Each structure stands twice: as structure tokens, then as C-alpha cells.
Amino acid sequence: MRSPVISPAWKERVASVAIWVSASLIVGVLAWILIDIFMKGFSQLSISFLRDEVEDAGRGGGIASIIVSTLAILTVTLSVAVPLSLATAIALTEYTRDLTRGGRFVRRSLDVLAAVPSIVFGLFGNAFFCIALGMGYSILAGGLTLACMALPIMIRTTEQAIRSVPDEYRFAAAALGLSRTTTMFRVVLPAANPGLAAGLVLGIGRALAETAALLFTSGYVTRMPESLSDSGRALSVHIYDMAMNVPGGNTRACATATVLVLLLLFINGAAVMLMRSVGRHVPPTRSGSV
């Protein structure tokens, strides 16, 4: 007997349904997590919670020093990771023809680094930054360790964003007499802004969400940091400590998690808007410009 033939229209419908169901499940899981966190922690949010410092191991007071430490660690991370990732991605895309073997080695190294567990980065950061370089448990050591973790994903994302720019843009700029450097910064990078924003957002998310590496580098101290050499507790570390080590701290942990999620959404939105604004206001390229 001949098996029934499924028409192409039915195959298309089944594929569409499967895709929409998968997307709905992902959105549903995200909504479930956010609703659960907000319902448990939103009642604890207040101006004093954001303004006051930690008291009684986190059972009282607020998280002002935790927020400051988190932003300081994030600033160090981005200050190091963004220039390095951009420079490496440009080298891999625009100069890889001259360094074929070097480009392959760098890409394989990035793939290996992306698969390294965060706890290993923490041990490396503790041994190298804290002990070998004498930084101790500090915001600077934590930020540099997170920069090492964020580099692989930021470089690969930036590289793909630059590669997605059509070669016609480069040919047109070369026809106008523009140098390779001018073409990159005046033509290619503005056109790659959406991909660059995606890489920046992923890097910020990786830095804000990391916990294990910071336990070995930035430390547990809850006081307000006075410099980058001071130890500082990040929001993710505070959530872990409140949920695991402080009896009755689950509610405060959920409140801190709510702040972390809102901070992540705000920073990501600001980063995307900034990249789009830069792309809109880049002046048109002219022949002979430097």
C-alpha cells in the first residue's frame, strides 16, 4: 500500500506551528521567572532599600553599597572588554587574509575560552590578578576577570556583525579614495551598529549575571567601596549569599534579584539606544575625508 502523501501546504503549517510553539514556550518560561521574582521581591522594594547600606547580614538596611560595587565592576569589565573585542574583531575580519594561521588560532582559542566554566575563570583570576599581581580581593580584580569571560562572546559577535556588512560598502569607499582605517570607522562600523549593540548587550548580561568568578576575586564585603582596590560584593553574589547562607533571606534575595533584572533591562535598553543614536548621527562619508 502506498503511504499517504503530505502536501507542501501541510508541511508549512506544521513547521509554522512548531516554530510558534517553541517561541511561546521560551517567552512563557521568561515570563514565569520574572513574575515569580517580582511577586516575591517587589514588596520589599523602596527608596530606603536602594539608598541604605546593608545591615544585619542583609536582613535589614538596603543594598546601596551592593549596587555601587556592581556598577564599578561592570565599568571595569566594559572598559577593558569593549576596546579589546572591537580591535580583535577588526583584525580577524579585515586583516585575517594577511594572518591566516594567526586568525585560525585566535578563533579556536576564543571557542575554547567560551566553553571554559566560570569557576575556572574565578580560580584563574584569583591566582593571577589577586595573588600574582597583588590586587587582592578587589573590584579591579573582579572586573578584569569578568572581562576575560566576556571577551570570547563579544569578539565573536562583533566579528559576525562586521562580516555582515556588504563588501560593496568597502569597494565604494575604496573607489572614493578612503583608507582602510577610515572605511572601517566611517562606513563599516556604523553599518554594523545593530550587531555591535547585540555583542555589548550579551557582554553586559554575562558580567551582571556572573557569581562564581566574583566569589574568588571581588569578595564578599558589603561596605561601600572607596576605590577600585577595595573589595565589593556584586548583586549576584548578594543574591546567592542571602538565599543560601542567611536564614529567612529568601525575600530579600528576591528583592535584590528584582533590582538586578531591572538594572539589566535598563542598561541593555540604554546600550541599544546609544548604538542606534550613534548610527543615525554618523556624518556621511565624503571623498578625501580622514
C-alpha positions as CSV (number, residue, x, y, z in Angstrom):
1,M,0.0,0.0,0.0
2,R,1.2,3.5,-0.8
3,S,1.8,5.8,2.1
4,P,-0.4,8.9,2.2
5,V,1.3,11.9,0.6
6,I,1.5,15.0,2.8
7,S,1.1,18.2,0.8
8,P,3.7,21.0,1.0
9,A,1.0,23.3,2.5
10,W,0.5,21.0,5.4
11,K,4.3,20.7,6.0
12,E,4.4,24.5,6.0
13,R,1.7,24.7,8.6
14,V,3.2,22.1,10.8
15,A,6.6,23.9,10.7
16,S,4.9,27.2,11.5
17,V,3.1,25.8,14.4
18,A,6.2,24.1,15.8
19,I,8.1,27.4,15.5
20,W,5.5,29.5,17.2
21,V,5.0,26.9,20.0
22,S,8.8,26.9,20.6
23,A,8.9,30.7,20.7
24,S,5.8,30.8,23.0
25,L,7.5,28.3,25.4
26,I,10.6,30.5,25.6
27,V,8.6,33.6,26.3
28,G,6.5,31.7,28.8
29,V,9.5,30.5,30.8
30,L,10.9,34.0,30.9
31,A,7.6,35.4,32.0
32,W,7.3,32.7,34.7
33,I,10.7,33.6,36.1
34,L,10.1,37.3,36.1
35,I,6.6,37.1,37.6
36,D,7.9,34.7,40.3
37,I,10.8,37.0,41.2
38,F,8.7,40.2,41.1
39,M,5.8,38.7,43.2
40,K,8.2,37.6,46.0
41,G,10.5,40.6,46.0
42,F,8.6,43.6,44.8
43,S,7.0,44.2,48.2
44,Q,10.5,44.8,49.7
45,L,11.4,47.5,47.2
46,S,11.6,51.1,48.4
47,I,13.7,54.2,48.3
48,S,15.4,53.2,51.5
49,F,16.2,49.7,50.2
50,L,18.1,51.3,47.3
51,R,19.6,54.1,49.4
52,D,20.7,52.4,52.7
53,E,23.6,50.2,53.2
54,V,23.5,46.5,54.3
55,E,22.7,45.8,57.9
56,D,22.4,42.6,60.0
57,A,23.9,40.4,57.2
58,G,21.4,41.6,54.7
59,R,18.3,41.1,56.8
60,G,17.9,44.8,57.3
61,G,19.0,48.0,55.6
62,G,19.4,48.3,51.8
63,I,21.7,47.4,49.0
64,A,23.3,50.8,48.1
65,S,26.8,49.6,48.5
66,I,26.0,46.4,46.5
67,I,24.7,48.5,43.6
68,V,27.7,50.7,43.6
69,S,30.1,47.7,43.7
70,T,28.2,46.1,40.8
71,L,28.3,49.2,38.7
72,A,32.0,49.6,39.4
73,I,32.8,46.0,38.5
74,L,30.7,46.4,35.3
75,T,32.6,49.6,34.4
76,V,36.0,47.9,34.7
77,T,34.7,45.0,32.7
78,L,33.4,47.1,29.8
79,S,36.4,49.5,29.8
80,V,38.7,46.5,29.1
81,A,36.5,44.2,27.1
82,V,34.9,46.7,24.6
83,P,38.2,48.1,23.1
84,L,39.9,44.6,23.1
85,S,36.9,42.9,21.5
86,L,36.5,45.6,18.8
87,A,40.2,45.6,18.0
88,T,40.4,41.8,17.8
89,A,37.2,41.6,15.7
90,I,38.6,44.2,13.2
91,A,41.9,42.2,13.0
92,L,40.0,39.0,12.3
93,T,37.8,40.4,9.6
94,E,39.9,43.0,7.9
95,Y,43.4,41.6,8.3
96,T,42.9,37.9,8.5
97,R,43.9,37.4,4.9
98,D,47.4,38.5,5.9
99,L,47.4,36.4,9.0
100,T,45.5,33.3,8.1
101,R,47.1,30.9,10.5
102,G,47.0,33.5,13.3
103,G,43.4,34.1,12.6
104,R,42.6,30.4,12.9
105,F,44.5,30.1,16.1
106,V,42.7,33.1,17.6
107,R,39.3,31.8,16.6
108,R,40.0,28.4,18.1
109,S,41.3,30.0,21.3
110,L,38.1,32.0,21.6
111,D,35.9,28.9,21.1
112,V,37.8,27.2,23.8
113,L,37.6,30.1,26.2
114,A,33.8,30.4,25.6
115,A,33.4,26.8,26.8
116,V,35.5,27.3,30.0
117,P,33.4,27.1,33.2
118,S,33.1,30.3,35.1
119,I,34.5,28.7,38.2
120,V,37.8,28.1,36.3
121,F,37.9,31.8,35.4
122,G,37.4,32.6,39.1
123,L,40.4,30.4,40.0
124,F,42.5,32.0,37.3
125,G,41.5,35.5,38.4
126,N,42.3,34.7,42.0
127,A,45.7,33.2,41.1
128,F,46.7,35.8,38.5
129,F,45.0,39.1,39.4
130,C,44.6,38.7,43.2
131,I,47.8,36.9,44.1
132,A,50.4,37.3,41.2
133,L,49.6,40.9,40.5
134,G,48.9,41.7,44.2
135,M,45.4,43.2,43.7
136,G,43.9,41.1,46.4
137,Y,40.1,40.7,46.7
138,S,39.1,43.9,44.9
139,I,36.7,45.4,42.4
140,L,39.5,45.7,39.9
141,A,40.4,42.0,40.1
142,G,36.7,41.1,39.7
143,G,36.2,43.4,36.7
144,L,39.3,42.1,34.9
145,T,38.3,38.5,35.5
146,L,34.8,39.2,34.0
147,A,36.4,41.0,31.1
148,C,38.3,37.7,30.3
149,M,35.0,35.9,30.5
150,A,33.1,38.3,28.3
151,L,35.8,38.7,25.6
152,P,35.0,35.5,23.6
153,I,31.3,36.1,23.1
154,M,31.8,39.9,22.5
155,I,34.6,39.2,19.9
156,R,32.7,36.6,18.0
157,T,29.5,38.7,18.0
158,T,31.4,41.8,16.8
159,E,33.2,39.8,14.2
160,Q,30.0,38.5,12.8
161,A,28.5,42.0,12.8
162,I,31.4,43.4,10.8
163,R,31.3,40.4,8.4
164,S,27.6,41.0,7.7
165,V,28.3,44.5,6.2
166,P,28.3,44.0,2.4
167,D,31.6,44.2,0.6
168,E,30.1,46.8,-1.7
169,Y,30.4,49.3,1.1
170,R,34.2,48.7,1.2
171,F,34.5,48.8,-2.6
172,A,32.6,52.1,-2.8
173,A,34.8,53.6,-0.1
174,A,38.0,52.4,-1.8
175,A,36.7,53.9,-5.1
176,L,36.4,57.3,-3.3
177,G,40.0,57.1,-2.1
178,L,39.3,56.4,1.5
179,S,41.9,54.5,3.5
180,R,41.2,51.1,5.1
181,T,41.1,52.7,8.6
182,T,38.7,55.5,7.5
183,T,36.5,53.0,5.8
184,M,36.3,50.9,8.9
185,F,35.4,53.7,11.3
186,R,33.3,55.8,9.0
187,V,31.5,53.2,6.9
188,V,31.7,49.6,8.2
189,L,31.2,50.1,11.9
190,P,28.2,52.5,11.6
191,A,26.6,49.9,9.3
192,A,27.3,47.1,11.8
193,N,25.8,49.0,14.8
194,P,22.9,46.6,15.4
195,G,25.3,43.7,15.7
196,L,27.7,45.7,17.8
197,A,24.8,46.5,20.2
198,A,23.9,42.8,20.4
199,G,27.5,42.0,21.4
200,L,27.5,44.8,24.0
201,V,24.2,43.6,25.5
202,L,25.5,40.0,25.7
203,G,28.7,41.2,27.4
204,I,26.7,43.2,29.9
205,G,24.4,40.3,30.6
206,R,27.4,38.0,31.2
207,A,29.0,40.4,33.5
208,L,25.9,41.2,35.6
209,A,24.8,37.6,36.0
210,E,28.2,36.1,37.0
211,T,28.6,34.8,40.5
212,A,31.2,32.1,40.8
213,A,34.1,34.1,39.4
214,L,33.4,37.0,41.7
215,L,33.5,34.8,44.8
216,F,37.2,34.3,44.1
217,T,38.1,37.8,43.0
218,S,35.9,40.7,44.2
219,G,35.0,39.1,47.6
220,Y,32.0,39.3,50.0
221,V,32.5,42.7,51.7
222,T,29.3,44.7,51.9
223,R,30.6,48.1,52.9
224,M,30.6,51.0,50.5
225,P,33.8,50.8,48.3
226,E,36.0,53.9,48.2
227,S,38.2,52.8,45.3
228,L,38.7,50.0,42.8
229,S,41.2,48.4,45.1
230,D,38.5,47.8,47.7
231,S,36.6,44.6,47.9
232,G,33.0,44.8,46.8
233,R,30.0,42.4,46.7
234,A,28.1,42.3,43.4
235,L,24.3,41.9,43.2
236,S,24.6,38.3,42.0
237,V,26.9,37.4,44.9
238,H,24.5,39.1,47.4
239,I,21.6,37.1,46.0
240,Y,23.5,33.8,46.4
241,D,24.5,34.7,50.0
242,M,21.1,35.8,51.0
243,A,19.4,32.7,49.6
244,M,22.0,30.1,50.8
245,N,23.7,31.4,53.9
246,V,21.2,33.8,55.6
247,P,18.2,32.1,57.3
248,G,15.0,33.8,56.2
249,G,16.8,35.8,53.5
250,N,14.8,34.5,50.5
251,T,12.5,37.5,50.4
252,R,15.5,39.9,50.4
253,A,17.2,37.8,47.8
254,C,14.2,38.1,45.5
255,A,14.1,41.8,46.1
256,T,17.8,42.1,45.1
257,A,17.1,39.8,42.1
258,T,14.3,42.2,41.0
259,V,16.7,45.1,41.2
260,L,19.3,43.1,39.2
261,V,16.7,42.3,36.4
262,L,15.5,45.9,36.3
263,L,19.1,47.2,36.1
264,L,19.9,44.7,33.4
265,L,16.9,45.8,31.3
266,F,17.7,49.5,31.8
267,I,21.4,49.1,30.9
268,N,20.6,46.9,27.8
269,G,18.0,49.4,26.6
270,A,20.3,52.3,27.1
271,A,23.1,50.5,25.2
272,V,20.8,49.7,22.3
273,M,19.5,53.3,22.1
274,L,23.1,54.6,22.2
275,M,24.3,52.4,19.4
276,R,21.3,53.4,17.3
277,S,21.8,57.1,18.0
278,V,25.4,56.8,17.0
279,G,24.4,55.1,13.8
280,R,21.9,57.8,12.9
281,H,24.2,60.7,13.6
282,V,27.3,59.4,11.8
283,P,28.1,62.0,9.1
284,P,28.1,60.8,5.5
285,T,31.4,59.7,4.1
286,R,33.0,62.1,1.6
287,S,35.9,61.6,-0.7
288,G,39.1,62.7,0.8
289,S,37.9,62.7,4.4
290,V,40.4,61.4,7.0
